[in-house]
Amino acid sequence: MHRFICQSFSAFQVQIREHHDGLDLPDWIGKAFAGYLKCGQLGHGFRRFHCSGCKKNQFVAFSCKVRGLCPSCD
């Protein structure tokens, strides 16, 4: 699902504009999809946790917190 949305969301927005006289999707929808596409990717932000016992680091990517769209955050 993520790959499909990543590849086709821009084209979907163009189709919406063409079929609805230049109207765009509401801002909250665009922000929700943009957040979803960045969700769980270390390149878009993370937090490092260090275990003093085993001396290992764990990197945890930020989540989008978009309920109803993102299966990881729902």
C-alpha positions as CSV (number, residue, x, y, z in Angstrom):
1,M,0.0,0.0,0.0
2,H,2.8,2.4,0.9
3,R,4.6,1.9,-2.4
4,F,1.3,2.4,-4.3
5,I,0.5,5.7,-2.5
6,C,4.0,6.9,-2.9
7,Q,4.0,6.3,-6.7
8,S,0.5,7.6,-7.4
9,F,-0.5,10.3,-4.9
10,S,0.8,13.2,-7.1
11,A,-1.0,11.9,-10.1
12,F,-4.2,11.5,-8.0
13,Q,-3.9,15.1,-6.9
14,V,-3.6,16.2,-10.6
15,Q,-6.7,14.2,-11.5
16,I,-8.7,15.8,-8.7
17,R,-7.7,19.3,-10.0
18,E,-8.6,18.4,-13.6
19,H,-11.9,16.8,-12.8
20,H,-13.1,19.4,-10.3
21,D,-12.3,22.7,-11.9
22,G,-9.0,23.3,-10.3
23,L,-10.0,22.5,-6.7
24,D,-7.4,20.8,-4.5
25,L,-7.9,18.3,-1.8
26,P,-8.4,19.8,1.6
27,D,-5.1,20.6,3.4
28,W,-5.6,18.0,6.1
29,I,-5.8,15.2,3.5
30,G,-2.5,16.3,1.9
31,K,-0.8,16.6,5.3
32,A,-2.1,13.2,6.4
33,F,-0.7,11.5,3.2
34,A,2.6,13.4,3.5
35,G,3.0,12.2,7.1
36,Y,2.1,8.7,6.2
37,L,4.7,8.6,3.5
38,K,7.4,9.7,6.0
39,C,6.2,7.4,8.8
40,G,8.8,5.0,10.2
41,Q,11.6,6.2,8.0
42,L,14.8,7.0,9.8
43,G,15.7,9.6,7.2
44,H,12.7,11.7,8.4
45,G,13.7,11.8,12.0
46,F,14.4,9.4,14.8
47,R,15.3,9.1,18.5
48,R,18.3,7.1,19.7
49,F,18.0,5.1,22.9
50,H,21.1,3.8,24.6
51,C,21.2,0.7,26.9
52,S,23.7,1.3,29.7
53,G,23.6,-2.5,30.5
54,C,24.5,-3.9,27.1
55,K,26.0,-0.7,25.6
56,K,23.8,-1.0,22.5
57,N,22.0,1.8,20.7
58,Q,18.5,1.4,19.3
59,F,17.1,3.9,16.7
60,V,13.4,4.4,16.6
61,A,11.9,6.3,13.7
62,F,9.2,8.9,14.3
63,S,5.7,8.0,13.5
64,C,3.0,10.0,11.7
65,K,0.2,9.2,14.1
66,V,-2.4,9.3,11.3
67,R,-5.2,7.1,12.4
68,G,-7.3,5.4,9.8
69,L,-4.7,5.7,7.1
70,C,-1.4,4.4,8.5
71,P,-1.6,0.7,9.5
72,S,1.4,1.2,11.9
73,C,-0.2,4.1,13.8
74,D,-3.8,3.0,13.7
